């Protein structure tokens, strides 16, 4: 029996009803701080998409540039 995969705590969330764009979540809050308490599955895919929240993408790009 294999061990269960650990739940991601960081990644892109699906576009929920009421959201215009997909947000990037850490723990349960979006990087743009407009969305919170996201408890659904997250996607580790980090390739840019036109569906991404521009503010979340900007924070991610800034963090990548400083690494």
MMTF fields as JSON, N, C-alpha, C and O atoms, coordinates in Angstrom:
{
  "mmtfVersion": "1.0.0",
  "mmtfProducer": "UNKNOWN",
  "numBonds": 267,
  "numAtoms": 268,
  "numGroups": 67,
  "numChains": 1,
  "numModels": 1,
  "chainsPerModel": [1],
  "groupsPerChain": [67],
  "chainIdList": ["A"],
  "bondAtomList": [4, 2, 8, 6, 12, 10, 16, 14, 20, 18, 24, 22, 28, 26, 32, 30, 36, 34, 40, 38, 44, 42, 48, 46, 52, 50, 56, 54, 60, 58, 64, 62, 68, 66, 72, 70, 76, 74, 80, 78, 84, 82, 88, 86, 92, 90, 96, 94, 100, 98, 104, 102, 108, 106, 112, 110, 116, 114, 120, 118, 124, 122, 128, 126, 132, 130, 136, 134, 140, 138, 144, 142, 148, 146, 152, 150, 156, 154, 160, 158, 164, 162, 168, 166, 172, 170, 176, 174, 180, 178, 184, 182, 188, 186, 192, 190, 196, 194, 200, 198, 204, 202, 208, 206, 212, 210, 216, 214, 220, 218, 224, 222, 228, 226, 232, 230, 236, 234, 240, 238, 244, 242, 248, 246, 252, 250, 256, 254, 260, 258, 264, 262],
  "bondOrderList": [1, 1, 1, 1, 1, 1, 1, 1, 1, 1, 1, 1, 1, 1, 1, 1, 1, 1, 1, 1, 1, 1, 1, 1, 1, 1, 1, 1, 1, 1, 1, 1, 1, 1, 1, 1, 1, 1, 1, 1, 1, 1, 1, 1, 1, 1, 1, 1, 1, 1, 1, 1, 1, 1, 1, 1, 1, 1, 1, 1, 1, 1, 1, 1, 1, 1],
  "groupList": [{"groupName": "UNK", "atomNameList": ["N", "CA", "C", "O"], "elementList": ["N", "C", "C", "O"], "formalChargeList": [0, 0, 0, 0], "bondAtomList": [1, 0, 2, 1, 3, 2], "bondOrderList": [1, 1, 2], "singleLetterCode": "X", "chemCompType": "L-PEPTIDE LINKING"}],
  "groupTypeList": [0, 0, 0, 0, 0, 0, 0, 0, 0, 0, 0, 0, 0, 0, 0, 0, 0, 0, 0, 0, 0, 0, 0, 0, 0, 0, 0, 0, 0, 0, 0, 0, 0, 0, 0, 0, 0, 0, 0, 0, 0, 0, 0, 0, 0, 0, 0, 0, 0, 0, 0, 0, 0, 0, 0, 0, 0, 0, 0, 0, 0, 0, 0, 0, 0, 0, 0],
  "groupIdList": [1, 2, 3, 4, 5, 6, 7, 8, 9, 10, 11, 12, 13, 14, 15, 16, 17, 18, 19, 20, 21, 22, 23, 24, 25, 26, 27, 28, 29, 30, 31, 32, 33, 34, 35, 36, 37, 38, 39, 40, 41, 42, 43, 44, 45, 46, 47, 48, 49, 50, 51, 52, 53, 54, 55, 56, 57, 58, 59, 60, 61, 62, 63, 64, 65, 66, 67],
  "secStructList": [7, 7, 7, 7, 7, 7, 7, 7, 1, 3, 3, 3, 3, 7, 7, 7, 6, 6, 7, 1, 1, 5, 7, 3, 3, 3, 6, 6, 3, 3, 6, 6, 1, 1, 7, 7, 7, 7, 7, 1, 7, 3, 3, 7, 7, 7, 1, 7, 7, 6, 6, 5, 7, 2, 2, 2, 2, 2, 2, 2, 2, 2, 2, 2, 2, 2, 7],
  "xCoordList": [0.848, 0.0, 0.893, 1.791, 0.645, 1.482, 0.944, -0.235, 1.868, 1.497, 0.69, 0.961, -0.283, -1.063, -0.184, 0.732, -0.476, 0.282, -0.035, -1.183, 0.995, 0.724, -0.099, 0.081, -0.982, -1.821, -0.966, -0.227, -1.081, -0.332, -0.816, -2.015, 0.12, -0.244, -0.019, -0.241, 0.432, 0.722, 0.449, 0.822, -0.194, -0.449, -1.63, -2.249, -1.927, -3.048, -4.34, -4.423, -5.339, -6.658, -7.533, -7.275, -8.556, -9.496, -10.31, -10.432, -10.853, -11.686, -13.054, -13.796, -13.372, -14.64, -15.72, -15.401, -16.967, -18.026, -17.782, -17.536, -17.848, -17.583, -16.17, -15.907, -15.253, -13.883, -13.781, -14.328, -13.09, -12.875, -11.584, -11.441, -10.653, -9.338, -8.963, -9.546, -7.974, -7.428, -6.434, -5.64, -6.47, -5.571, -4.552, -4.812, -3.375, -2.327, -2.457, -2.477, -2.546, -2.78, -1.571, -0.917, -1.289, -0.335, -1.129, -1.816, -1.013, -1.869, -3.311, -3.742, -4.062, -5.443, -5.712, -6.853, -4.687, -4.888, -4.213, -3.139, -4.855, -4.273, -3.146, -3.157, -2.178, -1.056, -1.512, -0.888, -2.582, -3.086, -3.91, -4.276, -4.192, -4.938, -6.385, -7.006, -6.934, -8.353, -9.23, -10.448, -8.624, -9.376, -8.733, -7.518, -9.57, -9.042, -9.876, -10.96, -9.356, -10.023, -10.324, -11.424, -9.334, -9.456, -9.031, -7.898, -9.917, -9.609, -9.7, -9.607, -9.882, -9.973, -8.577, -7.577, -8.515, -7.224, -6.505, -7.129, -5.172, -4.334, -3.531, -3.209, -3.208, -2.4, -0.983, -0.797, 0.028, 1.409, 1.922, 3.012, 1.155, 1.576, 1.828, 0.962, 3.022, 3.367, 3.601, 4.175, 3.165, 3.351, 2.299, 1.138, 2.702, 1.763, 0.557, 0.657, -0.575, -1.828, -2.619, -2.519, -3.396, -4.229, -5.312, -5.923, -5.546, -6.552, -5.998, -6.753, -4.692, -4.075, -4.449, -4.575, -4.621, -4.793, -3.479, -2.407, -3.564, -2.358, -1.576, -0.346, -2.272, -1.591, -0.855, 0.265, -1.482, -0.824, 0.407, 1.463, 0.272, 1.385, 2.533, 3.696, 2.228, 3.256, 4.065, 5.29, 3.386, 4.082, 4.984, 6.13, 4.482, 5.286, 6.507, 7.606, 6.319, 7.439, 8.483, 9.684, 8.039, 8.965, 9.763, 10.968, 9.102, 9.795, 10.812, 11.904, 10.46, 11.363, 12.591, 13.686, 12.423, 13.539, 14.531, 15.711, 14.063, 14.943, 15.647, 16.524, 15.284, 15.905, 17.193, 17.857],
  "yCoordList": [-1.178, 0.0, 1.241, 1.363, 2.153, 3.348, 4.449, 4.494, 5.328, 6.451, 7.458, 7.643, 8.099, 9.097, 10.29, 10.653, 10.894, 12.066, 13.226, 13.415, 13.999, 15.15, 16.198, 16.392, 16.855, 17.882, 19.123, 19.573, 19.666, 20.874, 22.045, 22.198, 22.865, 24.056, 25.309, 26.42, 25.13, 26.266, 25.878, 24.787, 26.759, 26.496, 27.294, 28.073, 27.077, 27.765, 27.047, 25.823, 27.81, 27.257, 27.34, 28.13, 26.533, 26.572, 27.862, 28.487, 28.235, 29.433, 29.057, 28.283, 29.61, 29.315, 30.272, 31.319, 29.938, 30.895, 32.226, 32.253, 33.292, 34.606, 35.092, 36.289, 34.2, 34.589, 34.798, 34.018, 35.835, 36.055, 35.39, 35.04, 35.218, 34.664, 33.608, 33.536, 32.792, 31.813, 32.53, 33.343, 32.24, 32.872, 31.859, 30.656, 32.368, 31.528, 31.602, 32.687, 30.431, 30.374, 29.822, 28.886, 30.417, 29.884, 29.682, 30.58, 28.462, 28.064, 28.218, 27.42, 29.186, 29.334, 30.712, 31.004, 31.579, 32.935, 33.144, 32.601, 33.941, 34.253, 35.269, 36.058, 35.239, 36.176, 37.612, 38.526, 37.831, 39.191, 39.669, 40.841, 38.762, 39.046, 39.443, 40.03, 39.128, 39.426, 38.213, 38.343, 37.039, 35.807, 35.064, 35.106, 34.392, 33.636, 32.417, 32.224, 31.607, 30.393, 29.429, 28.886, 29.219, 28.282, 26.914, 26.746, 25.942, 24.608, 23.505, 22.327, 23.865, 22.864, 22.436, 22.919, 21.526, 21.076, 22.208, 23.063, 22.188, 23.181, 22.531, 21.345, 23.3, 22.815, 23.352, 24.556, 22.472, 22.938, 23.586, 24.158, 23.507, 24.063, 25.562, 26.304, 25.999, 27.412, 28.099, 29.187, 27.485, 28.136, 29.235, 29.042, 30.38, 31.502, 31.144, 30.394, 31.696, 31.453, 32.759, 33.567, 32.982, 34.188, 34.185, 35.219, 33.039, 32.945, 33.31, 33.352, 33.577, 33.905, 35.309, 36.227, 35.46, 36.785, 37.546, 37.047, 38.74, 39.511, 39.879, 39.877, 40.192, 40.559, 39.356, 39.498, 38.175, 36.965, 36.641, 36.309, 36.736, 36.446, 37.422, 37.023, 38.691, 39.698, 39.365, 39.486, 38.95, 38.564, 37.359, 37.341, 36.355, 35.17, 35.521, 35.036, 36.362, 36.753, 37.539, 37.357, 38.399, 39.183, 38.256, 38.444, 37.258, 36.312, 35.479, 35.205, 35.08, 34.288, 35.104, 34.554, 36.407, 37.255, 37.477, 37.729, 37.385, 37.608, 36.333, 36.393, 35.191, 33.928, 33.699, 32.683],
  "zCoordList": [0.0, 0.0, 0.0, 0.832, -0.929, -1.033, -0.126, 0.225, 0.233, 1.095, 0.277, -0.909, 0.885, 0.155, -0.216, 0.522, -1.369, -1.787, -0.849, -0.447, -0.505, 0.37, -0.38, -1.583, 0.323, -0.292, -0.545, 0.331, -1.757, -2.094, -1.247, -1.012, -0.795, -0.035, -0.854, -0.373, -2.117, -2.975, -4.428, -4.859, -5.176, -6.586, -7.105, -6.381, -8.39, -9.025, -8.701, -8.794, -8.324, -8.045, -9.272, -10.181, -9.296, -10.41, -10.34, -9.287, -11.476, -11.507, -10.948, -11.554, -9.795, -9.135, -9.628, -10.191, -9.431, -9.8, -9.087, -7.881, -9.813, -9.223, -9.477, -9.361, -9.82, -10.158, -11.661, -12.44, -12.06, -13.492, -13.948, -15.119, -13.031, -13.357, -12.319, -11.238, -12.68, -11.731, -10.825, -11.298, -9.551, -8.576, -8.08, -8.058, -7.677, -7.113, -5.598, -5.017, -4.963, -3.517, -2.782, -3.242, -1.635, -0.665, 0.601, 1.087, 1.126, 2.237, 1.75, 0.918, 2.218, 1.754, 1.16, 0.8, 1.045, 0.542, -0.8, -1.056, -1.665, -2.966, -2.782, -1.838, -3.694, -3.612, -3.796, -3.257, -4.543, -4.744, -3.543, -3.458, -2.632, -1.397, -1.612, -0.725, -2.789, -3.003, -2.735, -2.62, -2.636, -2.392, -1.224, -1.03, -0.461, 0.665, 0.972, 0.42, 1.854, 2.316, 1.182, 1.09, 0.316, -0.8, -0.297, 0.155, -0.368, 0.174, -0.867, -0.523, -2.141, -3.198, -3.636, -3.105, -4.608, -5.116, -5.847, -6.477, -5.745, -6.405, -7.515, -7.444, -8.532, -9.643, -9.498, -9.325, -9.565, -9.441, -10.724, -10.728, -11.814, -13.102, -12.959, -12.495, -13.362, -13.213, -14.551, -14.588, -15.657, -16.947, -17.113, -16.754, -17.655, -17.806, -18.662, -19.633, -18.279, -18.99, -19.038, -18.115, -20.084, -20.124, -19.041, -18.772, -18.428, -17.364, -15.993, -15.022, -15.889, -14.605, -14.148, -14.959, -12.856, -12.254, -12.47, -12.126, -13.035, -13.338, -12.073, -12.086, -10.995, -9.752, -9.147, -8.655, -9.183, -8.679, -9.53, -8.992, -10.852, -11.758, -11.524, -11.569, -11.275, -11.034, -9.781, -9.78, -8.726, -7.49, -7.747, -7.299, -8.461, -8.764, -9.606, -9.339, -10.618, -11.482, -10.689, -10.893, -9.799, -8.966, -8.046, -7.875, -7.456, -6.589, -7.376, -6.879, -8.593, -9.428, -9.821, -9.933, -10.032, -10.426, -9.282, -9.526, -8.046, -6.897, -6.444, -5.583, -7.003, -6.598, -7.344, -7.133]
}
